[in-house]
Amino acid sequence: MKNTFAALALACCTLPALAQQATSDNTDPLQLQDRIVGDIGGGVFHLDRNGLSRHSHNLALPYAYFDYGRFFARVDTFGIKTARMGYGYLELAGRLNFEGFDADRGLHRRSDPIPLGLGTYQETPIGAFFLNAFYDFNTSHGTLAEAIYAAQVDIGRVSIYPQIGVEYRSGSYNNYYFGIDAGEASASGLRQYTAGASTSPLLGLSADVPLTDDWKLNLTWRRKWLDTSVSNSPLVHHRAEDMAIVALSYHFK
């Protein structure tokens, strides 16, 4: 279950293809719709997972990327749109991010984070910007933030979305999940380690491939290069993490 939610979480950190804003008969592209607009389906998620297991995972999971009134779902990020702001809304957001693990081989249990905070999705004439900042209301009491830009290139009926961004995690967040205290070092045989704050760049590429008028194939790949404050931890075995999604979804108009 931990690995399942971790895959769902990183899949987004990812972020998928640009959200399709609801349209109506008027000229206001930000008008809220009282119906589902977007994609709902399921697919296979591939995740490189750091930790003692060192294993990658291929998991069948739901896929959701849609708006319904003020509510939105973007794979691992869910929330409520509040006041209009620029080309989007100020959003109250939460994230599914289950990085915790049970006590194992001399290591203490890490509780799953509860990231809640503010964000915005800005679909501008030059591309889309995803900005989010979260505070972990669970044990780490750390902060996470991300800024991601995505462009759109149409090739026939296929839409391709190159993405570039950066993710920040505070020292308290990283040290809780990747640090090793003296007691754990003695019990596990791993060296003691204190993790600091991190800034990790990422690149991604998504594509929406129409199959019929209502069904589409959603493809996503993303790579994140870990900051040395994380990658130097004895718990981390990959300096870069890859994520991929192949999903089949129904498009609600």
Order of alpha helices (4+ residues) and beta strands (2+ residues): alpha-beta-beta-beta-beta-beta-beta-beta-beta-beta-beta-alpha-alpha-beta-beta-alpha-beta
